């Protein structure tokens, strides 16, 4: 009575079960939602910084803590951080801008208030570099660096802080005027006037002015001629930087990131 | 067979598994496929991302553009192809739109949103030419958020195009219009600066602003200094341009506070320093010596004199003199009315008033009553007799009747009554004939009348003043024991009855109806001393009337807005009853006459005051004409200007915020912070005059007697060759005094010349006075001359005598001397009073005699020289130290000399009614800030505060991004021009008020030589 089956039943069932499992796996792995990563904690903080606006009042000059020297600023935390970064620039490691301690204190306090979490530590680090390898750079950090042993979630973005024409101008002149033109465009942005890191006006106190002068190896003075001399010196330094790093001025001009800062948020659990 | 055992058609389990696997794989594949639609890659997320980044970029761009626009705003668009894009009606707003548009173009250039392979690019078209720029500008809509002038700006950027591409292939193109609120106070700064400039340019009548503030300040200063000058302080320039500078700056700083909540701190400090400097200059202006000694001198001198505390007190309370009332009295009007009243012979004179008081109206009255009528006949004619003749005879018989009184109407007195019986008999005789027989018949008709004739009298019916009962009217009595109207009844009977045929005749006439009952006037005998008695009474009334005065606001009195003549007239009317002082019941006709004279005199005074008031109106009109010919506003306008002073109210220093920006502090930084009259070297413009000023003192004509001219209405083009005697006298006295202390040959020479002229004038004065005395008294010419000499002998020297003549104080001594010379019986009180009065009036009238007024040139020269010598002496005295006791006695001479120069316009409708001296200053200022920066304390250290700077600069923007900026327009400095007029009124006497340094039209160095200015 035992007619032989084509396949062993045991094998048959086994194969069947295997196939059922395989199809289950297939279905499980079917893409049910768009394929997007869950935002991390650092991303959340970054978004907060770029979207929430605050108003801060600060003393523009620490030596005159009276009403008249008080300023008001308003904007996104990222924007305020960016301005603090640029205004705190150094040249060859020397501070070149008027003291912005009051401003930075006020911004840092606002950032801390906005990012405070019970279970998370946050560090916000802002860096400004007008072009790769620049001798002028700014840095502004809020919060301590994470200990080396912990897992760190990080996110970063570039944030505009001020005038963008520097890059446009640099690109515009690069082809015809070469490194000199690019350097001049950058130096114009760096020296003199508001939005520039290297002030030549009277807001620069004596000691700082001397520091700027020594950073560029020129004499300290406030008159028109001196500020033009300073601009030339900055131009020379920029050109040296660029020639060191780039082969073509066009390439150099394209990398100019004068009007942007890089904002990095790092979070970790304590 | 069992189903379970059926082996046919068996399928292996594995096959089911395969089917399941294939099915689930297919399902999975289908699900995966659904994620990517068939029509290609997704654009949505990239667009969203592009939108949000462009939002942020535009926000930053707007803020930046606003800052740049504020740093060099366009006030006036350029006449270039790009400049015409900017609308002229609101250039700054349009310029801001242009800048925002350009900034947005550039900002969006850098925005690129990437989502996987999809790239979204937001953009607005470039501005390659002016049409594109105009299009681009129109994309930008601006509106302030919240209230006007607050810090927020709502910007709509129309039609930003987002282009989405994947690998260079166009996926999608769509437009959106972001609306972005930026908190930038630049529009607010612009609006405030505009308002500031508008207010600076306002004249005093245009509304609140600089004009009014300047008016208030100039008024305070001019009144204080004017009074000090009037009080004897040696001030030569009451309103100088150095004052105008300080006043203008003070007012402008106030305006800054009003507009911005705070003023430039540098300006405030400079203002303090300038005020101090000007104050010192003021105190030392008469000398070149700085400082405190002069202060000491000035104040000591005023205290010692005691006559001039007003000026000094005014320093403590600058408002005081402006509120001061002038007391305006009837004064000489009383004299003139008196003289005219007593002297004249017309119907309004004293004589006619007395006559009318001493006269009565008399008339007859008659009553006729028929008492009996009787008719009888004698003889009877027969039937056939013929009437041949008829004759009628009338017989009247008057016989006395029992006395009865004639009725008397009210107000009439009955002096006498006559009663008569009048019998009138008509007898008609007829003659009859019959053949030759004649016969007579008679008819008698007798009528008897009772007639009463009355003689009525009405005493003093037309005498002025209240008519009333007179006690002892028809008997002797009263203060003069005169006959009163005692003889009036007798005279009435004589006139009316006896001279007309007696009572019988009159009775008959009454019956006939032909009695004359018309009114006749009968004059009563006047008592001996009536005229003198009434004169004395009137003289007392005159003195009382003279002192009637009203307090009038000095300014309005002086400018004739409220005419003192009118005010006085009203007061006199109100007090008339009291001044007339009529008794309830007159005790005599003399009393009645006295009251009549009083009433009539007061009417004369009223008339004089009316004339005076009329003349003030003429003066006002003439002053107006004088002002307008000098290009100045009318008095009425000046009065309104002076009333338009305004209190300072600080504005808000915070720009109200919108949204998160609650308020932004503003600070002002001007270059130069203090507007000087002197040239400065300022940044964008180089050397220029920040402030120009001109102040014109209208009535400085130092020695021209403007008063007469104004009275005569020939102010423009007047004859300047002669001056008023008083002016010449004062100048001569100052020169004499100076020469007592200093030898100066030139001064001595001009002084001598002047003295000759004044002597000549005085000779005329003497002649006039002497002939007047001879006319008014029984003195002959020689005695009159001697009397004038005697009277003037009370003063030493030509100057003092001329001064005494010009101010009227010589009248009393001259009159006294004249009276002394009269024979004893003529030396009555009445004579005395009359002569004094006439001399007084004569002296006042002399002022108008052209031949008495000395020529101007010597006066002018002497005054200038005197002032120079005195100033030098003063300077030296201060240098030497004034503290020594010996100097104390002497040192006052130069102060007096310096303050003796007359100035201002004496307001004297008639010479002798000098109740104020006025002067007018017309002040014009123009100012420009080389740079005027408003700073809103808003921004990060990178951007700095938001600034709005006005300066003379070209505005260029690189529109087409070719590295070569295009001219769009001009920025312009904050500048202003305004004017005011100050009217200063000081009491009469003294040397008046005005600039006496000979610089009536003071122009600051930068004042443009404009011809359209007065």
Interface residues (C-beta under 8 A of the other chain):
Chain A: X3 X5 X6 X7 X9 X11 X12 X13 X15 X16 X17 X18 X19 X20 X22 X23 X24 X26 X27 X29 X30 X31 X32 X34 X35 X50 X53 X54 X55 X60 X67 X68 X70 X71 X72 X73 X74 X75 X76 X79 X80 X82 X83 X84 X86 X87 X97 X98 X100 X103 X160 X161 X162 X163 X164 X165 X167 X168 X169 X172 X173 X194 X195 X203 X259
Chain B: X7 X10 X12 X13 X14 X16 X17 X18 X20 X21 X23 X24 X25 X27 X28 X31 X32 X35 X56 X57 X60 X64 X67 X106 X107 X109 X110 X183 X265 X660 X661 X662 X664 X665 X667 X937 X938 X939 X940 X941 X942 X943 X944 X945 X961 X963
